[in-house]
Amino acid sequence: MKKPLIVLIGGPSGGGKGATIERLIKKYPRVFTKMPSTTTRTMREGEEHGVDYYYITIPEFHQKLESGDIFEYTELFGNFYGMSHETINKKIYKEKIVLKDSDYLGVAALREHGYNVLSIYLDVPKDEVEKRLRHRGETEESIARRLLGYQTYVDNTHYYDYMIPNCDLDECVERVYGLIIQQR
């Protein structure tokens, strides 16, 4: 039996990962579901536990890390974000294709743990990323910090199976959808 497919969408902050995932789910709700990460950050207005993220405390996060449930994680701006075997197992057997935003470390970790992964990098020029971050209302400090990380994403595109330009969201969504269906 072929293992269920997990599609990882990567790219820099402001690259359109979340927008692409949300649009795919909205347009093809019978095909896709989102796999939330586990995080220690506080829930923002409009977010929902188990949909956007699984929100837990720092001690709970460390307990899941020590038990091996969380097998890949990162710390961003004082908060932990991680991938959990338990979450993946809840999502991948729902007869839908699982979508997740992920950096190159997440791509490598899922492959290392034997999951069936298709990884797609959304390529966006740095000046466009800056424009999007400003449009989102990010602070100057946040924009500067996120733009510093831009080159790290570019330097690690070789971890991804495909690279798609993302200057037009609708076109990007259709290209991503086409790649996924081709791999299915």
N, C-alpha and C positions, 0 to 999 in steps of 0.2 A: 504494500500500500504506500502510495506517495505521501510524504509528509505535507501537512498543510503549509501554505505559503504565507510568509511574513514579508511585507513590503516596507522597506525602510527608506524614508525620504530625508535626505540630508542637504546641507548648505549652510551658509552663514546666517547670523541673526539678520532678519529683514529679508531673507531670501525667498520667503513665500511657502515655507514648509507647512505651517499650520493652515494657511489659506488653501493650499492645494489639497491637503487631506480633508479639510472640512467640505470643500466643493465636491470632491469625489464621493464622499459619504452622502451628501445631500442629493447629488445627481444620480447615484447608483446605490440606494440604501439596501437593496437586496443582495448586493455583491460585496460591500465593504463594511468593516467595523473598525473602530479605533482602539489601539492598545495604549492605555495610559501608563505612564511611569509612576513610580512610587516616589514621593517627595516629602521633605520636612518643612517646606515653605508653607506659609499660611495661605488658606484659600482666598482667592480674590472674589469680588462681587461678580455674580453671574456664573461662577464655576460650580461644578457639582462633583462630590466625592464619587470615585469610581467611573466617572465619565472623562473629566479633564485630567485628573491625577488621582492616585490613592494617597491621601494626606495622612501622615503618621508623625509621631514625635521622633526626636533624635534618638532616644534610647530604643524605641521600637525599630528604628532603621538599623541601628547597630546590632540588635538582636537578630534581625533578618539577614544581615551581612554575615554575622558569625555562624548562623545555621546553614549558610550556603544558598538560601533562597534568593537573596540579591546577589547576583553574580557579576554585575558590571555597574559601576556608579561613578559619579563625578560630583564635585562640589563647585557650585557657581554662586558667587555673591553671598556666601555664608549659608547656603542651603544645599542639602544633598538631594540628588536625583538618581534613581537606579532602576534597573530592569530586574524583574522578579520572575522566577520559574512559575510560581503560583499564578501570577497574573497572565503569563503567556498561556499556561495550560487552561485557564478559564476562557480565554479568548479564541485560541486557534482551533478549537473543536466545535465552533458554532456554525460551521458550514459557510462561513464568509471569509473573505480574504482580509487579513489583519493589516492595518496601516499604522505606522509609527514614525514619528520624526526621530532621527538619531544622528549622532556624529559618527565619525569614522571608528572610534573606539567601540561604540555599540555594534556597528556592523561586524567588526572583528570578533567581538565577544559572542554574538549570536552564532556566527559561523563556527567558532571554536567549540561551542556547546551543541553543535549538530543540528541546529534549526535550518529549515529550508528558507533561505533568504534571497530576495531580489532587492538590490540597493540602487537607488537613483539619486544622483546629486543634481540639485537645482542650481544652475550657474547664473549668477547675477553680477554685473560689474559693480565695483566698489562704490562708484558715485551714485548708482541707483540704490544700493543698499543704504547709503547715508540718507538719501532722499526719503526712502520708505521709513527709516527709523525716525526721522524728523516728523513725518506725516503721522506716525503712531503716537507722537507726543512724548517721546523719550527725552530725558534730560540731557544736557550737553555732556555731563560726566558719563552717563550710560552710553551715549552714542560713541564717545571716544573709546570707552572700554570695549564695546562691541566691535568697533572698527579695528582695534588692535588685534583682535582674534581673527579677523577676516583672512589674513594670509595663512594662518594655520589650516583653515578649511581648504583653501586653494592648494596648499602643499600636500594635502592628504586625499585628493580626489581619486587617486589610484585604488583606494579601498572600495570604490563604488563600481557596480557593473555598468552603469550608464550615466551619461551626463546630458542634461536637457537645459537649454537656455530658458530662463523664466523672466521674460520682460512683459509678456501678455499672459495673464492668468488663465483665460479660457483656452488658449492654444496650448499652454503648458499642461493643463489638466487633461486635455484630449491626448497629448503625446504620452503622458504618464499612463493613462488608461490603456492606450494601445500597447505599450510595452508590457503591462501587467497581463493583459488578456493573451498576448503572444506567449508569455511564459507559463501561463496557467495550465 
